[in-house]
Amino acid sequence: MTTENLTIQITKVNESKITQVDWENLPFGRVFSDHILIMDYINGAWKTPEIVPFDNLNLHPATSALHYGQAVFEGMKANRMVDGKISVFRPEMNAARFRESCARMCMAEIDENVFVSLLAQFIKIEKDWIPQKEGYSLYLRPFMFATDSYIGVKPSDSYRFAIFACPVGAYYTEPVNVKIEEFYTRAANGGVGRAKAAGNYAAALYPAKLAQSQGFHQLIWTDAISHEYIEESGTMNIVFVINGKMISPSEDSDTILRGVTKRSVLEIAKMWGIPVEERKVSVKEVIEAAKNGSLEDAFGAGTAATIAPIAKIGFRDEVFQLPAIETRTLSNKIKTYLDQVKSGEIQDDNNWCLKIN
Ligand SMILES: *Cc1c(COP(=O)(O)O)cnc(C)c1O
């Protein structure tokens, strides 16, 4: 399958739901656009992709993804640019990560160019769903799951790939409070932490719920063996600024999801001459920096929130208050830069955005 001969069969809705949307009050991930793209993998080949009216899926009770968890996803956003075009931020990185997630989960793979092409064509169909308002965007959710109707444990022979879209506002409305987790584990070496695999998020719910009952929004995960090294946070990667240096856990181990946002944040910092270190980051180092005032900033980086400043870090019985959000000049500047590249207010020197006419 190549992108050139990639034809999509399109069936549009008779009447759009768009007039029913309350654009002033858009909860994250609860409003869905008119269509869904679906492409099935059967007998060793991808079938013709279809864009059809958004509707429930009809599943056999033995659908293997529901039992054994072969399911992966991606998350990205389409933004309206000032010149009227549409931008999607570095989708080829999501396409590559999606393929890697599929490979790790023993699922059929999709060529990266095909992935991006399907996404772009789907966005064109749903273009009216991209909110105009600043900070708002059309969240895109490509995903794939195993569809064999068989309860034996083996890699499925058939899969369904789909993309749907949700118009969204800002993800977090306030700075986040996070707790350093020293007992539960998100990912172990040799596991599936690097894959955007559905089960990773199910496994994180219980420890996150415990943290929420203690007044935190999210966890900061530590390594599975010693719990001495910081890995990432919930659905975001984590970045610290200590003594003017930007520091983030390296992705050498296969326990950290390789985020597009974090990669871009670090690339921007480097471009601006900020010292950047990707290495092991110990809990001890961060707590000491928080105590002696050299921890200037800490934030989560991910597509949903872009940059989510961390207000408080909980560690054992203590809670450390981080500097006021207004003082976080570097991450504020990076967020603005990213927003303006996506909206076309400044030039996209790195050619990061896919632009759709
Ligand atoms: C999606 C995700 C991220 C952020 O990745 P982006 O590509 O920046 O959106 C970070 N950590 C986990 C566990 C994730 O699922």
PDBQT file of the ligand as one rigid body, heavy atoms in Angstrom, charges set to zero:
ROOT
HETATM    1  C1  LIG A 401       1.420  10.107  25.104  1.00  0.00    +0.000 C 
HETATM    2  C2  LIG A 401       2.313  10.040  26.287  1.00  0.00    +0.000 A 
HETATM    3  C3  LIG A 401       3.298  11.006  26.560  1.00  0.00    +0.000 A 
HETATM    4  C4  LIG A 401       3.435  12.280  25.748  1.00  0.00    +0.000 C 
HETATM    5  O1  LIG A 401       3.782  12.054  24.428  1.00  0.00    +0.000 OA
HETATM    6  P1  LIG A 401       3.507  13.199  23.333  1.00  0.00    +0.000 P 
HETATM    7  O2  LIG A 401       3.996  12.594  22.077  1.00  0.00    +0.000 OA
HETATM    8  O3  LIG A 401       4.299  14.389  23.738  1.00  0.00    +0.000 OA
HETATM    9  O4  LIG A 401       2.059  13.463  23.350  1.00  0.00    +0.000 OA
HETATM   10  C5  LIG A 401       4.150  10.796  27.621  1.00  0.00    +0.000 A 
HETATM   11  N1  LIG A 401       4.034   9.703  28.417  1.00  0.00    +0.000 NA
HETATM   12  C6  LIG A 401       3.089   8.769  28.201  1.00  0.00    +0.000 A 
HETATM   13  C7  LIG A 401       3.033   7.593  29.087  1.00  0.00    +0.000 C 
HETATM   14  C8  LIG A 401       2.201   8.912  27.148  1.00  0.00    +0.000 A 
HETATM   15  O5  LIG A 401       1.252   8.003  26.950  1.00  0.00    +0.000 OA
ENDROOT
TORSDOF 0
